[in-house]
């Protein structure tokens, strides 16, 4: 295997993430970050979370999460609820329409990856980690922020 095979394999991974993102957008009318936001709300007590909690879970900046919340609220998939006794805090809550959409969603690529990684031996996991660390060093991207979730922002599109 030469370096071109490695580049091709990386392109294959990136392309699969892009295709998964486009499929979800086309079939369900939401982006993967929006779907991840809904999924997180569904996992929380009372089906709600604060903006800060969503920002931390998605590992995205606050203004990006505000855009996600605005678009989901516009579609009726979430609602903003003021905290009783403290108007400075607002909860983001999953609506029945948002819950219904989640019941229809397929497994996402990162869910498939997580499930299949759990089937590997500890030695195989260490080998993958070591190889990825080397690749990150070669690409000089060690300081690049990243989420543990496989999401993509389309070039020319406003960030989610």
Order of alpha helices (4+ residues) and beta strands (2+ residues): alpha-alpha-beta-alpha-alpha-beta-beta-alpha-alpha-alpha
